[in-house]
Amino acid sequence: MNEINDSAIMAALGRQMTQAVAKQAVAAGNLANLDTPNYKTRDASFDAVLDGEMHKLKMTVTDARHISASEPATPQTTEAQGLDARRDGNNVQLDRELLTMTRASADFAAAQQALSAKFRLIRFAINEGR
C-alpha cells in the first residue's frame, strides 16, 4: 500500500502548480495570436502525464528510491477541436482563453495556499509551538 507522506503531498502540490502555469502559458500564447490569420487554438493536454502517474500507482514499490520524483512531465499541446473559425481562419475565443487563465490561476492559488499551510505546520513544529 502506498503511504501518503509529507514529501508526496509537497510533490503533488508542486505538480499542480506546474500544470497550472503550463495551462496559463498555453492560454497566453493563444491570446497573443488572437489576430493572427489561420492561427488555431492550442490546449494543454495532460492525458499522457496522467497515464504515467496512474501506471506508477499500480506498481509495487519496495524501496522509496525506485521511483524518483523527478521533474514533472510537460504537457503536450494539441489543437483545440470544435471551435468555430472566423473569416481569417483564426479560431481563438477571447472569453474561453480568459476563463482558462482564471481557472488555472485559481488552481495555482489553491495549491500555493495548501503548500503555505504545510510550511507553517513545519515551522510550528521546529519552533516547538512558540
Backbone torsions as a table, in degrees:
resi	resn	phi	psi	omega
1	MET	NA	136.8	179.5
2	ASN	-78.1	137.4	178.3
3	GLU	-93.6	146.3	172.8
4	ILE	-99.9	111.4	-179.3
5	ASN	-123.3	177.1	-176.7
6	ASP	-59.3	-42.4	-177.8
7	SER	-68.0	-34.7	177.6
8	ALA	-67.3	-40.3	178.5
9	ILE	-64.9	-45.2	-179.3
10	MET	-66.2	-37.2	177.6
11	ALA	-65.9	-41.3	179.0
12	ALA	-64.5	-41.1	177.7
13	LEU	-65.4	-38.2	176.3
14	GLY	-62.9	-41.8	177.5
15	ARG	-64.2	-40.2	178.7
16	GLN	-61.6	-42.1	179.1
17	MET	-66.7	-40.3	178.7
18	THR	-63.2	-41.6	179.0
19	GLN	-65.6	-39.7	179.0
20	ALA	-63.3	-41.9	178.5
21	VAL	-64.1	-40.7	179.4
22	ALA	-63.7	-41.5	178.1
23	LYS	-63.5	-41.2	178.6
24	GLN	-65.2	-38.6	-179.5
25	ALA	-64.9	-41.3	179.2
26	VAL	-66.6	-43.6	178.7
27	ALA	-64.1	-38.9	177.9
28	ALA	-64.4	-39.0	176.0
29	GLY	-62.5	-39.9	176.9
30	ASN	-63.8	-43.7	179.4
31	LEU	-64.5	-36.3	179.3
32	ALA	-64.6	-25.6	-179.2
33	ASN	-103.9	22.5	-177.9
34	LEU	-55.7	-36.4	-177.5
35	ASP	-106.9	13.0	179.7
36	THR	-83.8	119.7	-179.9
37	PRO	-59.6	139.9	177.1
38	ASN	64.3	13.2	176.4
39	TYR	-75.3	136.4	178.8
40	LYS	-108.3	133.8	-179.3
41	THR	-59.2	137.2	177.9
42	ARG	-107.0	149.7	174.5
43	ASP	-124.7	146.4	173.8
44	ALA	-84.1	125.7	-178.3
45	SER	-112.7	124.0	-179.7
46	PHE	-108.3	14.7	-178.1
47	ASP	-59.3	-46.6	-179.2
48	ALA	-65.5	-37.7	178.7
49	VAL	-65.4	-43.7	-180.0
50	LEU	-64.6	-42.6	177.4
51	ASP	-58.4	-41.8	178.8
52	GLY	-64.1	-41.0	179.1
53	GLU	-67.7	-39.7	179.1
54	MET	-65.9	-36.9	178.0
55	HIS	-62.9	-38.4	178.6
56	LYS	-63.4	-37.5	-178.1
57	LEU	-66.0	-28.6	-178.7
58	LYS	-79.6	-11.2	-177.5
59	MET	-82.2	151.4	174.4
60	THR	-90.4	121.4	-178.8
61	VAL	-97.1	115.5	179.5
62	THR	-95.4	-18.9	179.6
63	ASP	-150.8	137.1	-176.1
64	ALA	-60.4	-23.0	-178.2
65	ARG	-81.1	-9.1	-177.6
66	HIS	-70.9	-35.3	176.9
67	ILE	-116.7	110.4	-177.0
68	SER	-92.0	149.6	176.4
69	ALA	-90.8	71.5	-179.6
70	SER	-72.9	-174.3	-177.5
71	GLU	-59.7	143.1	-177.9
72	PRO	-63.4	145.8	178.7
73	ALA	-69.5	144.6	178.4
74	THR	-86.9	146.4	-178.0
75	PRO	-73.6	156.5	172.7
76	GLN	-88.1	145.3	174.4
77	THR	-104.0	133.9	-179.8
78	THR	-127.4	159.1	177.8
79	GLU	-72.1	131.8	179.2
80	ALA	-69.0	138.1	-178.4
81	GLN	-102.1	151.4	172.6
82	GLY	80.6	15.6	179.0
83	LEU	-100.0	137.0	179.2
84	ASP	-75.8	135.8	178.7
85	ALA	-91.4	148.1	174.4
86	ARG	-81.6	-178.0	-179.1
87	ARG	-60.4	-30.8	-178.7
88	ASP	-83.9	2.5	177.9
89	GLY	89.8	-7.5	-179.9
90	ASN	-81.5	137.2	179.8
91	ASN	-121.3	20.6	178.3
92	VAL	-72.4	130.2	178.2
93	GLN	-111.7	118.9	-175.8
94	LEU	-55.8	-48.9	-178.4
95	ASP	-60.7	-42.1	-179.2
96	ARG	-62.9	-43.7	-178.3
97	GLU	-69.9	-38.9	177.3
98	LEU	-66.0	-37.3	176.8
99	LEU	-65.8	-41.3	177.3
100	THR	-61.0	-43.7	179.8
101	MET	-66.6	-37.9	179.0
102	THR	-66.2	-43.4	178.5
103	ARG	-64.0	-43.0	179.1
104	ALA	-64.0	-38.6	178.0
105	SER	-64.1	-40.4	178.3
106	ALA	-66.6	-40.6	177.0
107	ASP	-61.2	-44.4	179.7
108	PHE	-62.5	-45.7	-178.4
109	ALA	-63.2	-39.3	179.1
110	ALA	-65.3	-43.8	178.3
111	ALA	-65.7	-39.9	179.0
112	GLN	-63.9	-40.3	179.6
113	GLN	-66.2	-41.9	178.2
114	ALA	-65.2	-41.2	178.8
115	LEU	-65.0	-40.0	177.6
116	SER	-62.8	-41.2	178.0
117	ALA	-64.2	-38.3	178.3
118	LYS	-63.0	-44.0	178.7
119	PHE	-66.2	-35.3	175.9
120	ARG	-63.0	-40.3	177.3
121	LEU	-63.2	-40.5	178.7
122	ILE	-65.3	-44.6	178.9
123	ARG	-62.0	-39.8	178.2
124	PHE	-62.4	-41.9	180.0
125	ALA	-67.5	-39.7	-179.9
126	ILE	-65.3	-39.8	-179.3
127	ASN	-84.1	5.9	178.4
128	GLU	55.6	41.7	175.3
129	GLY	78.8	10.4	179.6
130	ARG	-92.0	NA	NA
